[in-house]
Amino acid sequence: MAATITSEFHTAMHPRLRELGTRTLIMGILNVTPDSFSDGGRYCDIERALEHAQDMVAAGADLIDVGAESTRPGYTTLTYGEEWSRLAPILPLLREKIRLPLSLDTYKARIAEQAIAMGIDIINDVWGGMKDPAMFSVVARSGAPYVLMHNANGRDPIEGDIVDVVCGDLLHQIELALAAGVREEQIFLDPGIGFGKTTAQNLALINQLDKIKGLGFPVLIGTSRKSVIGRVLDVPVTERVEGTAATVAVAIARGADIVRVHDVREMARVAKMTDSLVR
């Protein structure tokens, strides 16, 4: 049975999301996990997590993306119970305190369904429905916006033109989602920077993001502090703000609608300046 939808988003689009296309929206990252690559363990405590979410709102976030399972290279897969035990205490409090759209970073359909019932607005699926086929049905029943990401982890190295491959894979995933009842207007695309791609492939995807935007859906991109930046600049994760800024600016110039970031204040400024140039 479908979850009962409680969020205002599903009856009338949140005013913040109505700004899509007029300016770049900033999605702030809230990791409630001990092992995320950048800030693992910092926000496992509920009070600290809430404080960080509110700080990101004050810094200019338009959306908050909550994740309880790390997807860093070599991450440990969580069971349903383990992931939900991290989320269940924090989601109602976030919904109470944060009036912006809330996104949940999960690929598990059961987690997504329960979170939507608790007020989560958007499902951000790093496997784009390829890990849990039931996800498409949950999204279709709920009407929630759905970030469908490309993920090449576990596959052989991608040969050929990476942008063509990713576009082809995304079109296949879109077809499966639509066949399950997901509506076109629910879908956002994410090229999956860092998920099974080489440094050169990641750079090509950022620089040719307009081809993914050409598929006809809003585009979200997450480059914040990722290893592609560390490899190019030869710097640790704590020194990747400038590199992130460069990737955010180029992604916006190539058509990104939402950028998913750790450093909200800095990237909100980058986005505002880039928007003034290209929009």
KEKE-955565 format. One record per residue (C-alpha): x, y, z. Coordinates in steps of 0.5 Angstrom, whole numbers, plus 500, padded with zeros to 3 digits. Example, Ala and Ser with C-alpha at 12.3 -4.5 7.8 and 13.67 -1.06 7.14 Angstrom:
2
525491516;527498514;
// end
This chain:
279
500500500;503507498;505511504;501517506;504524503;504529508;509534505;506541502;511539496;506534493;500538493;503545491;511546488;515549494;516556492;523555492;523550487;519554482;525558481;528553477;531556471;531563473;537562478;541556480;539553487;544551492;543544495;546543502;549536504;547534511;551527512;549523518;554518517;560516521;564515514;563520509;569522505;569529507;565530514;564523516;562523524;561531524;553531524;551524527;549527533;542530532;543537535;549538531;546535525;540540526;545546528;548545521;542544517;540551520;547554519;546552511;539555511;542561513;548561509;544561503;541553501;535552497;535545499;538540504;540533502;540528508;544522507;545516512;549511508;556514505;557513498;565514498;569509495;570503499;564504503;560499507;553498505;548499510;542494511;535497511;535497519;542500520;540506515;533507518;536507525;540513523;534517519;528516524;530520529;533526525;527527519;521529523;526534527;528537520;521537517;519541524;525546523;527547516;522550511;526549505;525542501;528536504;531531500;533524502;540521499;538513499;537508494;532503498;525504496;523502503;527508506;524512501;517511502;517511510;521518509;516521504;511519509;515523514;515529510;521528506;520532499;525529494;528522493;536523491;537516488;545515487;543508483;538511479;533506480;538500478;540498485;532497488;527496482;522498487;524505487;520507481;514505484;515508490;516515487;511514482;506513487;508519491;509524486;515526489;521529485;526524483;534525482;536520477;543519477;548515473;552510477;558506474;561503480;562495479;562496472;568495467;571501465;567505461;570505454;568510448;565517449;563518456;558523455;555519450;555513454;552517460;546520456;545513453;544510460;540515463;535515457;534507459;533509466;528514464;524509460;524504466;522510470;516512466;514505464;513504472;509510472;514516474;512522471;517526466;516532471;518528477;525527474;532530475;538528472;545527475;551525471;554522477;561525478;566520481;561514481;565509477;569514472;576516471;578523472;578525465;571522464;569526470;572533467;569531460;562530464;562537467;565541461;559537457;554538461;549541456;549535453;545532459;541538459;539537452;536530454;530535457;530534464;533539470;540537472;543537479;550536479;555534485;562535485;563538492;570536494;570530490;577526488;577529481;578536484;584533489;587529483;587535479;590540484;594535488;590537495;587534500;579534501;580540506;583544501;578543495;574549496;577553490;577547485;569546487;568553485;571552479;567546477;560549480;561555475;563551469;557546471;552552471;555555465;553548462;546548464;546546471;540547475;542545482;549544485;550539491;555542496;558542502;561549503;554553502;556560503;562560498;558556493;552560493;556566492;559563486;553561483;550568484;556571480;556565475;548566474;549574473;554572467;550566464;543567465;
// end
